[in-house]
Amino acid sequence: MKRTLGTCYYPEHWPREIWQEDARRMADLGLTWVRIGEFAWSRLEPSQGNYQFGWLDDAIAVLGNAGLKVVLGTPTATPPRWMLDLHPDMLAVDEEGRARKFGSRRHYCFSHEGYKAECAKIVTAMAERYGTNPHVAAWQTDNEYGCHDTTISYSDAARIAFQDWLRARYPGAGNAGDIVELNKAWGNVFWSMDYDGFEQVDLPNLTVTEPNPSHSLAFRRFSSDQVVAFNRLQVDILRAHTNAPIAHNYMGRITDFDHFAVGADLDIASWDSYPLGFLEDRVGADEAWQRRFARQGDPDFQALHHDLYRAVGQGRWWVMEQQPGPVNWAPYNPTPLPGMVRLWSWEAFAHGAEAVCFFRWRQAPFAQEQMHAGLLRPDSVDAPGLDEARQVAAELADAPEVAQVQAAVALVFDYDADFAWTVQPHGRGLSYFGLVFDWYKALRSLGVSLDIVPASRRDFSAYRLIVAPGLMHMDDGLKEALTSSEAQVLLGPRSAARDQDMAIPVPLPPNINGLAVTVAQVESLRPDMPVALSGGGYLHLYREVLEGSAETLEQTTDGAPVVVGNGHLSYIGAWLDHDALRRVVSRACEAARIDTLELPDGVRVRDCGSERFWFNYNAEPVSVGGLTLDAAGVLRQTFGKVAKMR
């Protein structure tokens, strides 16, 4: 499939007389896609039922006649002010019981039936009007589900919907539900928390101390299901009127709903990549690392999400928004190092992206994002990122297609595990995403390309190494699939530590056939309490006391087992620092006959069929493997030949 570029455009922000010139400049730049419409509800329906599509008809025609393809967004992330007058209780409510207000975006609760009905109306009207329009070549549902902490809502609408969700989850006899079953599953005998009926079950906020973790986990699962249902409502409407592919643009490190479940209803997974903003806002790196990569972004954060969304999209994925210059929303907002916009684009293509779309075409001179750079300045003069976008477009025109192949390594990623860790982290700052990211970085630092797969995966026959850290609940099917595979398998920590309702199972975890280890006790550690390992490096933050007859593969300097194994199964009973974890995964790669590399910090590779891409995130040239990589440099190596992409 041809790799393409695009941009995000807001014709409603600009005078009609410049649309045609904008479209011409986009086409001349080498862009293919233009996303529009996702924030335009007040212009499409200025009052209830008063549809004003003429301007959008015109914008689509102008763009299409210039040879551009339109991604049309449904505008449901920005309900207009009249909507709040119609449904004053549609707002999401935060954990402190405060309703969100109008004046920004994403101001709705996924559980509000009246709001969902209005969403269905606007999506239906758009689908009927543009479903067969030849210029509308793809659709996007809503915008950035979960952004700004908007997945979880503690509204009355959510409470009522949650009670119905629980009745279905604990059905009992007939349709009334079995509250006795819920009480038993949640352990409500503790602190006299038993309920007499589902209507008594409130939401798990504003309790005197922490709520029951089983209650909290159930509410997070419910909240995720509400996002899935909301997205499905729109997809079902669109499918009835169009054959064009449907996407949603996910975000970086948003894990409070199951992206795999949402993605099952879509054709394309996309995400919004802001490497510099995320470095300050979401990566979790120390100050020295943030300073070193302030203009480049973390060398692994974007790649992890590329691999994740390739899995969510079952092979089809885009970058719907790519940072072309400074953003406006991070603690600090530097300008990218020259060359990085190009590097980020090529890294996405190397990981299988079909399209990379730059956000945005022209910087807005007004409202919340007026400090967010675009490809053009507010006065329509080229911004620095445009030259790099033009360079990528020229390189795409001349370069052969990027061939994706099956990786030898699979990393199992599970949103439900993230829910469980969030409910019960057991230590300040501990998170499932943080653990997975550490394991991903260790593999990438060894030059390993990998696939991310969901915990629902059962066929691992294509992989030689499977890594699965932190899966708090592992059903019997997943355990069997891992133990019966012929791959090397690395598990832990906290693997199978809870049952499906968040209780500690007996036999104690991980309780995996063929792996003779039991977690007898756990502790979380202060950041200043690392424990040295005899082979170098240390464990920190979280530690398990391991018992059993499995072979000790790593131990503390005082002889306590940390990594144990039987045959192809290994269990890591601690949070390891980078050096120790790199040693453990390197040993597993060797056992799995997977080649590794010694890469300098900031240099990463991606293997694609018969070629290898090299990426230098450093602000200075680096020599590695007989190659010299420019600062922010990209090299494409095929059968020993290196193509310097300039």
C-alpha distance (Angstrom), angle and dihedral (degrees) to the residues before:
residue distance angle dihedral
M1 . . .
K2 3.80 . .
R3 3.80 114.9 .
T4 3.80 112.6 -129.9
L5 3.79 143.8 -177.3
G6 3.76 131.4 -135.2
T7 3.77 145.5 163.6
C8 3.79 141.2 -138.6
Y9 3.80 114.4 -111.5
Y10 3.79 134.3 -175.1
P11 3.81 109.0 -161.4
E12 3.81 90.0 176.5
H13 3.83 87.4 66.1
W14 3.81 95.2 57.7
P15 3.82 138.6 56.8
R16 3.80 113.7 -90.3
E17 3.80 91.2 -122.9
I18 3.84 93.6 68.1
W19 3.83 97.7 48.9
Q20 3.78 94.7 88.2
E21 3.79 93.2 48.9
D22 3.80 90.2 48.0
A23 3.79 90.5 51.5
R24 3.80 91.7 49.3
R25 3.80 92.0 50.4
M26 3.81 91.5 48.6
A27 3.79 91.5 52.1
D28 3.81 92.5 45.0
L29 3.81 88.9 51.9
G30 3.79 89.5 58.6
L31 3.80 98.2 -107.7
T32 3.80 120.5 151.6
W33 3.83 105.3 -178.2
V34 3.79 133.4 52.1
R35 3.81 119.8 -174.4
I36 3.79 115.1 -153.5
G37 3.78 142.1 159.7
E38 3.80 104.3 37.9
F39 3.82 95.0 118.3
A40 3.81 100.4 30.4
W41 3.82 104.2 95.2
S42 3.82 95.4 120.6
R43 3.82 89.7 54.4
L44 3.80 93.7 44.2
E45 3.82 95.3 46.5
P46 3.83 109.9 15.3
S47 3.80 90.1 174.9
Q48 3.78 131.7 13.4
G49 3.80 110.3 -65.3
N50 3.81 93.1 -4.3
Y51 3.79 100.4 119.8
Q52 3.79 117.9 -168.6
F53 3.79 106.6 -173.2
G54 3.79 99.2 149.2
W55 3.79 95.6 95.8
L56 3.81 91.4 47.4
D57 3.81 90.9 48.9
D58 3.77 87.7 54.2
A59 3.81 95.0 46.1
I60 3.80 92.8 50.2
A61 3.80 90.6 48.7
V62 3.81 92.8 49.2
L63 3.79 92.5 50.2
G64 3.80 94.6 42.1
N65 3.79 93.8 47.8
A66 3.81 88.0 55.3
G67 3.81 88.7 58.9
L68 3.80 96.1 -101.8
K69 3.80 126.7 134.5
V70 3.80 118.9 -132.1
V71 3.81 126.5 -135.6
L72 3.80 102.4 -160.7
G73 3.78 116.1 -154.4
T74 3.77 125.4 -153.0
P75 3.84 106.2 -124.4
T76 3.79 98.5 -136.7
A77 3.83 95.5 119.2
T78 3.82 88.9 70.9
P79 3.82 111.8 46.4
P80 3.84 109.2 -171.9
R81 3.79 124.1 -116.8
W82 3.79 94.7 -100.3
M83 3.80 87.5 61.3
L84 3.78 91.0 63.6
D85 3.78 91.0 50.0
L86 3.80 88.2 52.5
H87 3.82 94.3 45.1
P88 3.82 109.6 21.5
D89 3.82 90.6 171.2
M90 3.82 94.7 55.3
L91 3.80 93.7 94.2
A92 3.78 120.8 108.0
V93 3.81 115.5 -113.8
D94 3.79 121.9 -139.8
E95 3.80 127.1 -133.0
E96 3.79 91.3 -90.7
G97 3.80 90.8 57.2
R98 3.82 95.7 -105.1
A99 3.79 118.8 139.3
R100 3.78 116.8 -130.3
K101 3.80 115.7 -117.2
F102 3.79 137.1 -131.7
G103 3.81 117.1 -101.8
S104 3.78 104.2 80.9
R105 3.82 131.0 35.9
R106 3.82 142.3 -77.5
H107 3.83 89.1 42.3
Y108 3.79 98.1 153.2
C109 3.78 140.1 92.4
F110 3.80 116.2 -123.1
S111 3.82 89.9 -139.5
H112 3.81 99.0 56.4
E113 3.79 108.1 113.1
G114 3.80 95.9 -162.4
Y115 3.78 92.5 53.3
K116 3.79 92.0 47.0
A117 3.81 89.2 52.9
E118 3.82 90.4 54.0
C119 3.82 89.6 48.0
A120 3.79 89.8 53.2
K121 3.81 90.1 52.7
I122 3.81 96.7 51.9
V123 3.82 93.0 42.7
T124 3.81 90.4 49.0
A125 3.80 91.7 49.6
M126 3.81 91.5 50.0
A127 3.80 93.7 44.0
E128 3.79 92.3 50.7
R129 3.79 91.9 48.8
Y130 3.81 100.8 41.4
G131 3.79 105.8 19.4
T132 3.81 93.0 103.9
N133 3.79 98.1 28.1
P134 3.83 105.2 131.4
H135 3.80 92.2 -141.0
V136 3.82 94.6 54.2
A137 3.80 99.5 82.5
A138 3.83 99.3 163.9
W139 3.80 141.3 11.5
Q140 3.80 134.1 -140.1
T141 3.80 121.8 -154.5
D142 3.81 115.8 -136.5
N143 3.82 114.3 -48.2
E144 3.81 132.8 -83.0
Y145 3.78 103.0 -21.4
G146 3.78 109.3 -143.3
C147 3.80 96.9 19.0
H148 3.84 114.0 141.5
D149 3.83 91.3 21.5
T150 3.79 93.6 -70.3
T151 3.81 103.0 139.1
I152 3.81 95.9 79.8
S153 3.82 115.1 61.0
Y154 3.79 126.7 175.1
S155 3.81 95.6 -162.0
D156 3.79 128.1 135.0
A157 3.81 88.1 -108.5
A158 3.79 89.6 56.1
R159 3.81 92.1 46.9
I160 3.81 93.2 53.8
A161 3.80 92.6 44.2
F162 3.82 90.7 47.5
Q163 3.79 91.3 54.5
D164 3.81 90.0 52.4
W165 3.80 90.0 47.5
L166 3.80 90.3 53.2
R167 3.81 92.0 49.7
A168 3.79 88.3 56.6
R169 3.81 92.9 45.5
Y170 3.81 93.7 50.4
P171 3.80 99.5 32.8
G172 3.80 103.0 163.4
A173 3.80 114.2 172.3
G174 3.79 118.2 -15.0
N175 3.79 120.9 -17.4
A176 3.79 100.1 -54.2
G177 3.78 95.9 86.8
D178 3.76 127.6 -129.1
I179 3.80 112.3 -95.7
V180 3.81 89.5 179.5
E181 3.78 88.9 61.7
L182 3.82 90.8 50.8
N183 3.82 92.1 48.1
K184 3.78 90.5 52.6
A185 3.81 95.2 45.0
W186 3.79 92.6 49.3
G187 3.82 95.8 42.1
N188 3.79 91.0 -123.3
V189 3.78 91.2 166.7
F190 3.80 83.3 82.7
W191 3.83 109.9 94.5
S192 3.84 90.2 -3.1
M193 3.79 92.6 -79.7
D194 3.83 95.6 150.5
Y195 3.80 117.5 139.2
D196 3.80 127.6 -146.2
G197 3.80 94.1 -155.4
F198 3.79 141.9 1.2
E199 3.79 91.7 -106.3
Q200 3.83 87.2 69.0
V201 3.81 93.8 59.6
D202 3.79 107.9 103.2
L203 3.79 128.1 -173.5
P204 3.83 118.2 -79.3
N205 3.80 98.5 -108.4
L206 3.79 136.4 96.7
T207 3.81 91.7 28.1
V208 3.81 117.0 150.6
T209 3.80 91.9 -112.1
E210 3.79 129.8 -1.7
P211 3.81 115.4 -38.8
N212 3.78 122.7 -119.0
P213 3.83 106.0 -71.7
S214 3.82 90.2 -136.3
H215 3.81 89.0 56.1
S216 3.81 91.8 48.0
L217 3.80 93.4 47.9
A218 3.80 91.7 49.3
F219 3.81 90.2 50.9
R220 3.79 91.8 51.0
R221 3.80 90.7 50.3
F222 3.80 89.8 48.7
S223 3.82 91.2 49.2
S224 3.79 90.0 51.6
D225 3.80 90.7 50.3
Q226 3.81 89.4 52.5
V227 3.81 90.3 57.8
V228 3.80 90.0 49.0
A229 3.81 91.6 50.3
F230 3.82 92.7 46.2
N231 3.79 91.4 52.0
R232 3.81 92.3 44.3
L233 3.80 90.4 53.8
Q234 3.80 89.7 60.9
V235 3.79 95.9 40.0
D236 3.80 92.5 52.5
I237 3.81 90.3 53.2
L238 3.79 93.1 47.8
R239 3.81 93.4 46.7
A240 3.81 89.7 58.1
H241 3.81 91.1 59.1
T242 3.80 109.2 28.8
N243 3.77 142.8 40.5
A244 3.80 92.3 -159.4
P245 3.83 116.2 115.6
I246 3.80 118.1 -96.2
A247 3.80 124.5 -140.4
H248 3.78 140.2 174.6
N249 3.81 124.9 -151.2
Y250 3.80 109.4 -128.8
M251 3.79 124.7 -168.5
G252 3.79 138.8 -124.3
R253 3.80 116.6 -87.6
I254 3.80 94.5 -4.4
T255 3.79 103.1 139.3
D256 3.81 105.8 154.5
F257 3.80 94.7 103.5
D258 3.79 131.7 40.9
H259 3.79 106.9 -98.6
F260 3.80 91.3 -173.4
A261 3.81 90.1 59.0
V262 3.81 92.0 48.6
G263 3.80 90.4 44.6
A264 3.80 92.4 54.4
D265 3.82 87.7 73.7
L266 3.81 95.5 46.3
D267 3.80 136.0 74.6
I268 3.79 97.4 -145.3
A269 3.79 133.4 28.7
S270 3.77 114.8 -150.1
W271 3.76 134.2 175.3
D272 3.78 139.3 -164.2
S273 3.81 111.3 -116.8
Y274 3.80 119.2 -157.0
P275 3.82 105.4 161.8
L276 3.80 98.1 177.9
G277 3.77 95.6 42.9
F278 3.79 92.0 46.9
L279 3.83 92.8 49.5
E280 3.80 90.0 63.4
D281 3.78 97.4 31.4
R282 3.82 109.7 36.1
V283 3.81 116.5 4.6
G284 3.80 95.2 81.2
A285 3.82 95.6 -142.7
D286 3.80 123.5 153.5
E287 3.79 121.5 -101.9
A288 3.81 95.3 -97.9
W289 3.82 91.0 54.7
Q290 3.79 91.9 45.9
R291 3.78 90.9 50.8
R292 3.81 93.1 47.4
F293 3.81 94.0 50.7
A294 3.81 98.4 29.4
R295 3.81 92.2 122.1
Q296 3.81 97.4 34.5
G297 3.79 108.2 39.7
D298 3.79 127.3 -129.6
P299 3.83 111.4 -44.7
D300 3.82 92.9 -130.1
F301 3.80 109.0 29.2
Q302 3.80 97.3 81.4
A303 3.80 92.7 42.0
L304 3.81 92.2 53.1
H305 3.79 90.3 55.3
H306 3.80 92.1 44.7
D307 3.80 88.8 56.2
L308 3.81 92.5 42.1
Y309 3.79 95.2 51.6
R310 3.78 92.1 43.7
A311 3.81 84.1 60.9
V312 3.82 93.8 44.0
G313 3.82 89.5 51.0
Q314 3.80 91.8 45.3
G315 3.79 89.1 -123.4
R316 3.83 100.0 -33.8
W317 3.77 114.8 95.3
W318 3.81 142.6 142.8
V319 3.76 140.2 -169.1
M320 3.80 98.5 -121.4
E321 3.81 94.2 -176.5
Q322 3.81 123.4 27.6
Q323 3.77 121.7 -178.3
P324 3.86 109.9 -117.1
G325 3.80 97.7 178.4
P326 3.81 140.4 -16.4
V327 3.81 117.0 -18.8
N328 3.79 124.3 -144.8
W329 3.80 105.2 -136.9
A330 3.82 109.8 60.3
P331 3.82 124.6 91.0
Y332 3.82 87.3 -103.6
N333 3.79 126.0 16.4
P334 3.81 113.5 -160.4
T335 3.77 127.0 174.5
P336 3.82 115.5 -100.3
L337 3.79 117.5 -101.3
P338 3.81 108.5 -101.6
G339 3.79 107.9 -88.3
M340 3.80 97.0 26.1
V341 3.82 96.9 101.7
R342 3.78 86.9 56.4
L343 3.83 92.6 44.2
W344 3.82 92.7 50.4
S345 3.80 90.1 50.2
W346 3.79 94.8 50.0
E347 3.79 92.1 44.4
A348 3.80 88.9 57.0
F349 3.81 91.2 50.3
A350 3.80 90.7 47.7
H351 3.81 88.4 56.2
G352 3.79 91.7 51.2
A353 3.80 106.9 -90.1
E354 3.79 115.1 162.1
A355 3.80 93.1 -159.8
V356 3.79 139.7 11.9
C357 3.81 114.6 -158.1
F358 3.79 121.3 -167.7
F359 3.78 120.6 -134.5
R360 2.92 109.0 -112.5
W361 3.81 139.5 6.6
R362 3.80 97.1 -153.7
Q363 3.78 128.5 12.7
A364 3.80 110.8 -113.1
P365 3.83 115.5 -122.0
F366 3.81 91.9 -154.1
A367 3.82 145.0 48.9
Q368 3.80 130.9 14.8
E369 3.83 99.1 -29.3
Q370 3.80 100.0 44.3
M371 3.83 89.3 117.2
H372 3.82 92.7 52.0
A373 3.81 110.9 103.5
G374 3.79 123.1 -129.4
L375 3.78 135.4 -172.4
L376 3.81 86.3 -89.1
R377 3.79 129.4 40.4
P378 3.83 117.1 -120.0
D379 3.81 88.0 -95.1
S380 3.86 89.9 56.1
V381 3.81 94.3 -109.9
D382 3.82 114.4 137.8
A383 3.81 113.3 -88.7
P384 3.84 119.1 -145.3
G385 3.82 94.0 -100.3
L386 3.79 91.8 60.9
D387 3.81 93.3 69.1
E388 3.80 90.4 54.5
A389 3.81 91.0 47.2
R390 3.80 88.6 52.0
Q391 3.80 90.2 50.2
V392 3.82 91.7 51.7
A393 3.80 90.5 48.7
A394 3.81 90.6 53.3
E395 3.80 92.0 46.8
L396 3.80 91.5 49.6
A397 3.78 90.0 53.0
D398 3.80 91.6 53.9
A399 3.80 102.2 33.8
P400 3.81 126.9 85.8
E401 3.79 118.3 -111.3
V402 3.80 118.4 -81.9
A403 3.81 108.7 -112.7
Q404 3.80 116.9 -146.6
V405 3.79 119.1 -149.5
Q406 3.78 137.9 -176.9
A407 3.80 110.4 -82.9
A408 3.78 121.6 -135.4
V409 3.81 93.3 -133.2
A410 3.81 128.6 62.8
L411 3.80 124.1 -164.9
V412 3.81 112.9 -161.9
F413 3.81 112.3 -138.9
D414 3.81 121.8 -171.7
Y415 3.80 125.9 -176.0
D416 3.80 90.6 -163.6
A417 3.80 88.3 60.0
D418 3.78 88.4 54.7
F419 3.81 89.7 52.6
A420 3.82 89.8 53.4
W421 3.83 94.3 46.9
T422 3.81 89.8 48.4
V423 3.79 90.9 52.3
Q424 3.81 92.9 45.7
P425 3.83 113.0 16.4
H426 3.83 91.2 156.9
G427 3.79 90.6 -151.7
R428 3.80 137.3 45.8
G429 3.78 111.4 -88.9
L430 3.81 96.2 7.1
S431 3.78 113.3 136.6
Y432 3.77 138.3 163.8
F433 3.79 91.8 -126.9
G434 3.80 90.6 52.0
L435 3.81 91.2 52.0
V436 3.81 93.4 47.9
F437 3.80 90.8 46.4
D438 3.82 91.0 54.1
W439 3.82 90.9 52.2
Y440 3.81 91.2 45.9
K441 3.81 91.2 51.0
A442 3.80 91.2 50.0
L443 3.80 91.3 54.2
R444 3.80 93.9 44.0
S445 3.81 91.6 49.4
L446 3.82 86.1 61.4
G447 3.79 92.3 54.0
V448 3.80 93.1 -106.7
S449 3.80 120.1 153.3
L450 3.77 114.0 -153.2
D451 3.78 147.0 177.5
I452 3.79 124.1 -126.9
V453 3.81 114.0 -139.7
P454 3.83 132.8 -175.8
A455 3.79 123.6 -109.4
S456 3.81 87.7 -112.8
R457 3.82 88.6 70.6
R458 3.79 113.8 116.8
D459 3.80 104.3 169.0
F460 3.81 111.6 71.5
S461 3.80 96.1 156.5
A462 3.82 92.8 117.6
Y463 3.81 94.1 59.6
R464 3.79 132.6 80.5
L465 3.81 95.9 -169.1
I466 3.81 128.2 32.3
V467 3.81 121.6 -172.1
A468 3.80 119.3 -168.8
P469 3.80 114.9 169.6
G470 3.77 124.7 178.9
L471 3.81 102.3 2.3
M472 3.80 95.7 161.1
H473 3.80 93.2 -170.0
M474 3.80 120.0 34.1
D475 3.76 117.6 179.0
D476 3.78 120.3 -143.5
G477 3.80 92.0 -104.5
L478 3.79 92.8 59.0
K479 3.79 92.5 44.7
E480 3.78 90.7 51.7
A481 3.80 92.8 46.4
L482 3.80 91.4 53.4
T483 3.78 97.9 43.2
S484 3.81 93.6 45.6
S485 3.80 94.1 48.8
E486 3.78 119.7 99.8
A487 3.79 91.6 -134.0
Q488 3.76 128.4 103.8
V489 3.83 105.9 -99.8
L490 3.82 126.1 -154.9
L491 3.82 115.8 -168.3
G492 3.76 136.3 177.1
P493 2.90 177.1 -9.2
R494 3.84 106.5 -177.1
S495 3.81 91.4 0.9
A496 3.82 110.8 166.8
A497 3.80 89.2 -7.8
R498 3.82 93.7 144.7
D499 3.79 137.4 34.3
Q500 3.80 121.9 -124.8
D501 3.82 91.7 -80.3
M502 3.83 96.0 47.0
A503 3.82 98.5 -99.8
I504 3.81 123.1 134.3
P505 3.81 105.3 -103.9
V506 3.79 125.6 -131.6
P507 3.02 121.4 -114.9
L508 3.77 84.6 53.8
P509 3.81 119.4 -110.5
P510 2.88 146.4 -44.3
N511 3.84 88.9 22.4
I512 3.81 94.9 175.9
N513 3.78 120.6 159.4
G514 3.79 112.6 -111.4
L515 3.79 94.1 17.8
A516 3.80 109.6 97.8
V517 3.78 100.5 -158.5
T518 3.80 134.6 109.5
V519 3.78 126.4 -166.7
A520 3.80 101.5 -131.8
Q521 3.81 99.0 175.6
V522 3.80 140.4 -2.7
E523 3.78 135.5 -153.5
S524 3.78 137.7 -179.9
L525 3.78 117.9 -138.1
R526 3.77 134.6 -146.8
P527 3.82 111.8 -108.2
D528 3.81 88.3 -112.6
M529 3.84 93.2 56.2
P530 3.84 105.2 77.3
V531 3.79 118.2 163.8
A532 3.81 116.4 -141.4
L533 3.79 121.2 -127.2
S534 3.78 121.8 -140.5
G535 3.81 91.4 -125.0
G536 3.80 94.0 50.4
G537 3.76 134.3 -85.0
Y538 3.76 122.1 52.8
L539 3.77 147.3 -114.4
H540 3.77 118.5 -112.5
L541 3.81 143.2 169.5
Y542 3.83 97.2 19.6
R543 3.81 133.9 31.0
E544 3.79 137.7 175.9
V545 3.80 128.7 -155.8
L546 3.82 105.6 -129.1
E547 3.80 125.8 -153.9
G548 3.79 130.4 -179.9
S549 3.77 143.1 71.7
A550 3.81 99.0 -75.5
E551 3.80 114.8 127.1
T552 3.79 114.9 -94.0
L553 3.80 109.6 -121.5
E554 3.80 99.2 169.1
Q555 3.80 128.9 18.5
T556 3.77 140.9 174.5
T557 3.78 119.4 -100.9
D558 3.81 88.4 -98.8
G559 3.82 92.0 54.3
A560 3.82 103.7 -101.1
P561 3.85 112.0 145.0
V562 3.80 115.7 -113.3
V563 3.82 103.6 163.3
V564 3.80 119.1 31.4
G565 3.77 134.3 172.1
N566 3.76 150.6 -178.2
G567 3.79 116.0 -157.3
H568 3.80 110.2 -52.4
L569 3.83 93.7 -8.2
S570 3.81 121.6 87.8
Y571 3.79 131.1 175.8
I572 3.81 124.8 -155.9
G573 3.78 109.5 -157.1
A574 3.80 99.7 -169.1
W575 3.76 146.3 41.0
L576 3.81 102.6 -94.7
D577 3.77 127.7 -156.0
H578 3.80 118.4 -117.7
D579 3.81 97.0 -93.3
A580 3.79 94.9 50.0
L581 3.79 94.3 42.3
R582 3.79 91.1 48.0
R583 3.80 89.5 54.0
V584 3.81 91.9 49.7
V585 3.80 95.4 49.3
S586 3.82 91.2 42.3
R587 3.80 89.3 56.7
A588 3.80 90.0 48.7
C589 3.82 90.6 50.1
E590 3.79 90.4 51.7
A591 3.81 90.9 50.8
A592 3.81 89.1 49.0
R593 3.84 92.1 48.8
I594 3.80 92.8 -116.8
D595 3.80 116.6 148.6
T596 3.80 117.4 -127.0
L597 3.79 134.5 -165.9
E598 3.78 135.5 -144.5
L599 3.80 101.3 -123.5
P600 3.80 126.1 -176.1
D601 3.79 117.0 -122.1
G602 3.76 109.7 -79.6
V603 3.81 96.0 21.6
R604 3.79 117.1 108.4
V605 3.80 136.5 172.7
R606 3.79 135.0 -154.6
D607 3.81 121.2 -162.1
C608 3.79 116.3 -145.4
G609 3.78 116.7 177.4
S610 3.77 109.0 -66.8
E611 3.80 95.4 -5.2
R612 3.77 141.9 63.7
F613 3.80 128.6 -145.5
W614 3.81 119.3 -148.1
F615 3.81 120.6 -157.6
N616 3.79 126.0 -169.6
Y617 3.80 112.7 -159.6
N618 3.79 90.9 178.4
A619 3.79 124.9 107.3
E620 3.80 90.1 -130.8
P621 3.82 134.7 50.1
V622 3.80 117.2 -84.7
S623 3.81 130.6 -159.5
V624 3.79 116.9 -146.7
G625 3.79 134.0 154.9
G626 3.78 92.7 -0.5
L627 3.81 91.0 -54.1
T628 3.78 130.8 109.7
L629 3.79 115.2 -143.7
D630 3.79 118.3 -161.3
A631 3.78 119.7 -132.1
A632 3.83 104.6 -76.7
G633 3.79 85.0 4.4
V634 3.79 131.3 163.2
L635 3.81 124.5 -159.7
R636 3.78 127.5 -175.0
Q637 3.80 113.6 -153.2
T638 3.82 120.8 -166.3
F639 3.82 122.6 -179.8
G640 3.78 90.1 -25.2
K641 3.80 93.7 -46.2
V642 3.78 117.5 117.2
A643 3.79 121.7 -147.9
K644 3.77 112.3 -161.4
M645 3.77 102.4 -146.6
R646 3.78 107.5 -143.1
